[in-house]
C-alpha cells in the first residue's frame, strides 16, 4: 500500500499544473460522469466499475487488492462519497496530458479527485486522491 501511495503522490506531482493546455477526447460532462461513477464504485467496493475506462497501464498499477485497501482507507478517513461539488481542468506537468480535478464532498471531509488523460485521449491514465485526513491515513499505512 505504501508503494502505491508513493507512486500516486509522485505521479500527481509530475502531472498536475495550472491552466488547461488542451482536453481529452471526451467531453467534460462525460468525464465528470465517469468521476461520479468512480466515487460511487469506491462506496460500493466495485472494482470493475472503478477501473472501467482506465488505460491498461493504470489498470495493472491498481490491482483489486490495492483498490480494496485504498477503499478501506478512504472510507475510514473521509467517510462515504456524497457528491461532486466542483471541477476544473489543469495542465499536466508531463507534456501531452491534461488533468480534470473534482472537488468531492465525503461525509468527513472534501476530497480532491484528479483524473489524468492524454491530450485527445479517452482513457484514464492517472487517478489521485488528496485530502488532509486521507493523506494522513495513507501515510500511516
N, C-alpha and C positions, 0 to 999 in steps of 0.2 A: 504494500500500500504506500509506504514512504517513497518507493521508487516511482510509482505512478504520480504521486503528488508532486514530487520534484520535477518530473518530466513535464507535467501540465503547467507548473509555475514557470519553468524555463521557456516553454513554448509560448506562454502568454506574454512574457517579456519580449520575446522576439517578434510576436505577431501583432500586437496592438499599438497603433499610433494614433494620430489625430487627423480629422478631416478626410472625407472619402476621396479616393483616387479612382474609383470605378465601382462596379457592382458585380454580383454574381449573376448567373443566367436566370435565376428565379426572381420573382418579384419580392419586394419587401413584405408584402402581405402573406405570400406563401411561406417565406422564411419565418415570419412571426407565428404562423400556424404550426410550423414544424417545431419551433421553440416551445410552444404550448404543449405539443404532443410529447416532447422530451421531458418536460417538467411533470406532466401527468404520469408518464412512464416511471419516473423516479418515485412518485407517490405510490403507484401500484406494484412496483418491482418488475415491470415488464421489459425485460432485456431486449426482446425483438423490436418493440416499439422505440425504445431508447436509441438503438443502433440503426434503425431504419434511415436510409439516406446518408449514412456515413461512408466515406471512402474505404476501400479495402485496408489501407494502411491504418486508419484510425480504428476501424473495427478490430483489427488484430492487436492494436495497442491497448484496447479495453476489453479483455475477455469477461465473460459473465461473472466470474467470481470477484473480479475487481469492481465491476458495476455494482454488485450486491454489497460489497464493502463500502464503496462510495455512497450508495443509497443509505446504508445504515448510519454513516457519519453525518450525512446531510439531515436526515430525519431527527437524529439525536441533537444536533447543534442548532438547526434552523427551523425544524418542525415541518409540517406539511406545506407543500406548494399551494398557494391560493389564487394568484393572478399575475399576469404581466401588466405592469403599470407604466412602462415607458420603453422607448427604444431609440437607438441612433446607429449610424453607420460610421466606421472609422477606418482610416488607412491601417494596413498592417506593416510592421517594420520589415517583414520579409516581402521582398518585391513580388508582385503578382498575386497578392492575396488581399481580401477585404474582410473586415470584422463587423459582425452585427451584434450589438451589445444591448441586452434587455435587462431592465430592472424588474425583478420578480419579487412579489410580496409572498413571504412564507409566514407561518404562524409566529415565529420567534424573531425574525429579522428580515430585512431586504437582502436579496442575493443578486449579484450581478452575474448574468449568464452571458458568455461570449461564445458565439459560433463563428468559425472562420471558414471562408470559402475561397477557392481560387477565383481570380477575376474571370468572369464569364463561365464559372463552374457551377455545377448543380449538385455537388456532394459536400457534406460537412467534412472539412479537413482537420478541424480542431475544435474542441469544446472545453470551456473553462468556467469554473465557479469561483466567485470571490465575495466574501462577507466576513466581518470580524469574528463572530463566534465559530463559523465554519472553518476559517483559516486556522484558528486556534485549535480546534478539534483535529484538523488534518495534521498539524504539526505534532500533536501529542501521540499520534498513532505510529 
